[in-house]
Amino acid sequence: MALETSVIQDKLTNKFGDNVTSFSQIKDILTFEVAANSTNDVMRFLKEDETLRFNFLTDLCGVHYPDNEKDRQFAVVYHMHNWVDNVRVRFKTFLNADNPEVATVTNLFLSANWQERETYDFYGIIFKGHPQLKRILNMDEMVSFPLRKEFPLEDSGRTDKDDRFFGRTTTNS
């Protein structure tokens, strides 16, 4: 018998109460929110529960919502997969803009190491307890986090690009 989303939701709410909320079905994936202080516990439960068996961390990534209230401006999104029943879940934890940090999940999935480092590198989200949280793709000397939305997509000082050559003009001919 396939693992039903109602079973997943019931097990999570019975175990974690208000620390798991906002359940919805988006396409074929059960999606929900987890309180930042419960992320590691929820993931461990999803992985180790004999019924749930979400034994694979497919992905984790950061998101920046600059227009949200301060305590929901950053998020980490986790995707997990139960290979036995071929079921996926997605959950998101929101973080405060002044202190965007959450516990590492490298203790549960070694694959999280690189993914957390990349998320730190581009968003500045701190993963507490990470074994080597440092930049992985950008230069160590960089002081900004380039995927935060407060940074422009292009350098306004570029002189090697003329918009007229790309069909982007502001004058009428």
N, C-alpha and C positions, 0 to 999 in steps of 0.2 A: 504494500500500500504506500502510495506517495505521501510525502510530508506536506501537509496542508498549511497554508499561511495562518489559519486560525489557531492551529496547534502552536506554531512559533510565537505568535502574539500572546496567547494565553500563558505559555511557559515564561515568557519574558516579563509580563506584567505581574504574574504571581510571585516571581523571584525578586524583581527590582522595583515594583510599584511605580511611583511617579518619576523615577529616574529614566524610564523609557516612555516616550509619548509620541503623538502625531503619527500614528500608523496609517499608511495608505498604500495602495497598490498602484505602482507606476509601471506601465507595460506589464511584464510578467515578474516584476521584482517587488517584494515586500520592502517598504521603505519606512524608516522611523528615526526619531531623534533620541539621543542618549545624553544625559547630563555629563559634563566634562569629567567630573570626579568618579564616574562609574564606567568609563569607556573600557578600561582594562578588564574589569570584572565581567562586564557584559560580553566582551569578546571571548574571554576564557570560558564562560558558560556556553556560548554558542558553539565553541570548538569542542568542549569536553562532555557536554550532555549527551547521553547515549541515544537519545531520540533525534536531537538536532544535528549533530555531527558536521558542523560547518568547518571542515578541515583544511580549507585553503583560503588564504588572503589574496584575493585577486588584485586588489589595488587599494591604495590610499592616496589622497591628494588634498591640497588646500584650496580654499575659496575665500575671496575677499568681497565682503558686502559693505562698502563704505557708507551707504545710505541707511543701513540698519542702526538701531540704537547701539550704544557702545559695547554692551555685553554680548552682542550677537554680530559683531563686525567680521569676525573670522570664523571659519569652520574647517574641520577636517572630516572628509568623507571616506568611509570604509566600505569596500565591497568584499563579501565573503561568499564562498561557494561550497555547497554540500555535494560532493561528487557521487555519493551513494544514491541519493534521491534526485540528483541533478536540479537542485534548487539554489537560488541566489537570494541574498539579502543585501540591502544597502542601508547604512546608518550614518548619521551626521551628528557631530557634536559641535556646538557653538562655543566660541572663546571670546574673552574680553579683549578689546583693542589695546588697552593699556598693558596687558600682561597675557599675550596669547600663548598659553602653554597647556599641555596635556601630557599624561603619562605615556611613555613609549610602549609599544606592543612588540618590541623585539624579543622580549622574554617569551612570547607566544609563537611568533612567526619570524624566523631569521630573515625572510624576504623583506620585512618591514624596514630593515636597516637602510638600504639604499633609498627606499621610498620616503622615509622620514627625513633623511638628509636632503633629498631633493626639495621636499616641502619646506624645510627650514631655509634652504638656499634661496628659494624664490619668494617665500612669504614671510619669513622671519618667525615662524611658529616654533616654539621650543618644545621638544619632546623630552620631558624629565626622565632621567635614568637611561637615556640613549648611550650606548657604549663609546661612540665617537661622533658626536654631533658637530660637524663642521661642513663648510661648503663642499659641494661635490662637482658642480659644473661651472660656477662662476669663480672669479679670482678671489683669493682669500682677502685681498686688500679692499674689496668692495664694501661700502658701508650701507648701501641701500638693498632693498629686496625688490627685484624688477617686476614681479607679477602683482604687486600691490597697485591698486588702481589710481593712486595719487601720482604715479609716474607717467609721463607722456609716452605714447607709442613710438614717437620719433624724436630725434634730437632736433630742436628748432634751429640750431646753429649750423646745420648741414649746408655745405656749399656745393656738393656734388650732385644735387638733385634739383632739377628745374621742373615744376609742375606742368609747365606748358607742353613738355615733351610726353606727358602721360595723359593728355586730354583733360586736365584739370585746370581750367582757367576761371578767373573771376570776372573778366571783362567780356563784353559782348563784341563780336567782330562783325 
